[in-house]
Amino acid sequence: MTIPFGPPQIVVLLLAVQRLAELRVANRNTRRLLAQGGREVGGAHYPLFIVLHSAWLAALFLFVPADAPIVWPLVALLIPLQLARYWVIRTLGPYWTTRIITLPQAPLIQGGPFRWVRHPNYCVVVAEIATVPLAFGAWHLALIFSVANALLLAHRIRVEEAALAPRRGAMAQP
């Protein structure tokens, strides 16, 4: 069986390459934070995010027709979403990771997008999970993965907030 290849598949491949590059940075930061005495919290739910994001990309690649109609304003929205993602990564610098790692002596970052939103990267991911499928008319994939992501994020944010609560007094401006 030959899988037709079109704009949706190109977008998915670009996102997959981006995610893999980000995972390299996140894994490097995670190793460094753990070596400095950090500890991971909520590691049991982390594989569910890997499954969710992998399934989202696979579903987009396999189930969105190569000739799906393109909603260009939504495709264009991906650019500011990616810029926002990199703003978060740059703001957190060596503290950015895809896991919940808490380092007791590290201050909490309050600059960049964190001035306005407590979890800006999650906002980007929520928007992205809905936007990409909607950009190619796959509203059902947007709905399914948005609901699954919301359920996982609700748990993760509770875990992350509990892990960071003891450090709320140590704020920093990068």
C-alpha positions as CSV (number, residue, x, y, z in Angstrom):
1,M,0.0,0.0,0.0
2,T,1.4,3.4,-1.0
3,I,0.7,6.3,1.3
4,P,0.0,9.4,-0.7
5,F,2.2,12.3,0.3
6,G,1.0,15.9,0.4
7,P,1.1,19.1,2.5
8,P,-0.4,17.4,5.6
9,Q,2.3,14.8,5.6
10,I,5.0,17.4,5.0
11,V,3.8,19.4,8.0
12,V,3.7,16.3,10.2
13,L,7.3,15.3,9.2
14,L,8.5,18.8,10.0
15,L,6.8,18.6,13.4
16,A,8.3,15.2,14.0
17,V,11.8,16.4,13.2
18,Q,11.2,19.4,15.4
19,R,10.0,17.2,18.3
20,L,13.0,14.9,18.0
21,A,15.4,17.8,18.1
22,E,13.6,19.2,21.1
23,L,13.8,15.8,22.9
24,R,17.6,15.9,22.4
25,V,17.8,19.2,24.2
26,A,15.3,18.2,26.8
27,N,17.1,14.9,27.6
28,R,20.5,16.8,27.8
29,N,18.9,19.3,30.2
30,T,17.3,16.5,32.2
31,R,20.5,14.6,32.7
32,R,22.3,17.8,33.8
33,L,19.5,18.8,36.2
34,L,19.5,15.3,37.8
35,A,23.3,15.4,38.1
36,Q,22.9,18.7,40.0
37,G,20.6,17.1,42.5
38,G,17.3,17.6,40.8
39,R,14.6,15.0,41.1
40,E,11.9,13.9,38.7
41,V,8.3,14.1,39.8
42,G,5.4,12.4,38.1
43,G,7.6,10.3,35.9
44,A,4.9,7.6,35.7
45,H,2.6,9.7,33.5
46,Y,5.5,10.8,31.1
47,P,5.2,7.8,28.8
48,L,1.5,8.7,28.2
49,F,2.6,12.0,26.7
50,I,5.0,10.2,24.4
51,V,2.2,7.9,23.3
52,L,-0.2,10.8,22.9
53,H,2.1,12.9,20.8
54,S,3.3,10.0,18.7
55,A,-0.3,8.8,18.1
56,W,-1.3,12.4,17.2
57,L,1.5,12.7,14.6
58,A,0.8,9.2,13.2
59,A,-2.9,9.8,12.9
60,L,-2.3,13.1,11.1
61,F,0.2,11.4,8.8
62,L,-2.0,8.4,8.0
63,F,-5.6,9.6,8.2
64,V,-5.4,13.1,6.7
65,P,-5.6,12.8,2.9
66,A,-2.7,14.1,1.0
67,D,-5.1,16.3,-1.0
68,A,-7.0,17.6,2.0
69,P,-8.2,21.1,1.7
70,I,-5.8,23.5,3.3
71,V,-7.0,26.3,5.7
72,W,-4.1,28.6,5.2
73,P,-4.7,31.0,8.1
74,L,-4.5,28.0,10.4
75,V,-1.3,26.8,8.7
76,A,0.1,30.3,9.1
77,L,-0.8,30.2,12.8
78,L,1.7,27.5,13.3
79,I,4.5,30.0,12.8
80,P,3.7,32.2,15.9
81,L,3.0,29.0,17.8
82,Q,6.5,27.7,17.1
83,L,8.0,31.1,17.9
84,A,6.1,31.0,21.2
85,R,7.5,27.5,21.9
86,Y,11.1,28.7,21.3
87,W,10.5,31.7,23.5
88,V,9.6,29.3,26.3
89,I,12.6,27.1,25.7
90,R,14.9,30.1,25.5
91,T,13.4,31.7,28.6
92,L,13.9,28.5,30.6
93,G,17.3,27.8,29.1
94,P,19.0,24.9,31.0
95,Y,15.9,24.3,33.1
96,W,13.7,23.4,30.1
97,T,12.8,19.8,29.8
98,T,9.8,17.7,28.8
99,R,9.8,16.1,32.2
100,I,9.0,17.6,35.6
101,I,12.4,18.0,37.2
102,T,12.6,20.1,40.3
103,L,16.0,21.4,41.5
104,P,15.6,22.8,45.0
105,Q,18.2,25.5,44.7
106,A,17.0,26.8,41.3
107,P,14.8,29.9,41.3
108,L,11.5,29.8,39.5
109,I,11.5,31.6,36.2
110,Q,9.1,34.5,36.0
111,G,10.4,36.3,32.9
112,G,9.5,35.9,29.2
113,P,6.1,34.4,28.6
114,F,5.9,33.3,32.3
115,R,5.1,36.9,33.2
116,W,1.6,36.4,31.8
117,V,1.0,32.7,31.8
118,R,2.1,30.1,34.3
119,H,2.4,27.2,31.8
120,P,3.0,28.9,28.4
121,N,4.4,25.7,26.7
122,Y,1.2,23.9,27.6
123,C,-0.8,26.7,25.9
124,V,1.3,26.3,22.8
125,V,0.8,22.5,22.7
126,V,-3.0,22.8,23.3
127,A,-3.3,25.2,20.4
128,E,-1.0,23.1,18.2
129,I,-2.9,19.8,18.8
130,A,-6.1,21.5,17.7
131,T,-4.7,23.7,14.9
132,V,-2.7,21.2,12.8
133,P,-5.6,18.8,12.2
134,L,-8.1,21.7,11.7
135,A,-5.7,23.2,9.1
136,F,-6.4,20.2,7.0
137,G,-10.1,19.7,7.8
138,A,-9.6,16.8,10.3
139,W,-11.9,18.2,13.0
140,H,-12.4,14.7,14.4
141,L,-8.6,14.3,15.1
142,A,-8.5,17.8,16.6
143,L,-11.3,16.8,19.0
144,I,-10.0,13.4,20.0
145,F,-6.5,14.5,20.6
146,S,-7.5,17.8,22.3
147,V,-9.7,15.9,24.8
148,A,-6.9,13.3,25.5
149,N,-4.3,16.0,25.9
150,A,-6.6,18.0,28.2
151,L,-7.1,15.0,30.5
152,L,-3.3,14.4,30.6
153,L,-2.5,18.0,31.1
154,A,-4.9,18.4,33.9
155,H,-3.1,15.7,35.8
156,R,0.4,16.9,34.9
157,I,-0.3,20.5,35.9
158,R,-1.5,19.3,39.3
159,V,1.6,17.3,39.7
160,E,3.9,20.1,38.5
161,E,2.2,22.7,40.7
162,A,2.6,20.4,43.8
163,A,6.3,19.9,43.0
164,L,7.0,23.6,42.6
165,A,4.9,24.8,45.5
166,P,7.7,24.7,48.1
167,R,9.8,26.9,45.8
168,R,7.2,29.6,45.0
169,G,9.1,32.1,47.2
170,A,12.2,32.0,45.0
171,M,11.3,33.9,41.9
172,A,13.8,35.0,39.2
173,Q,13.8,37.2,36.2
174,P,16.1,35.8,33.4
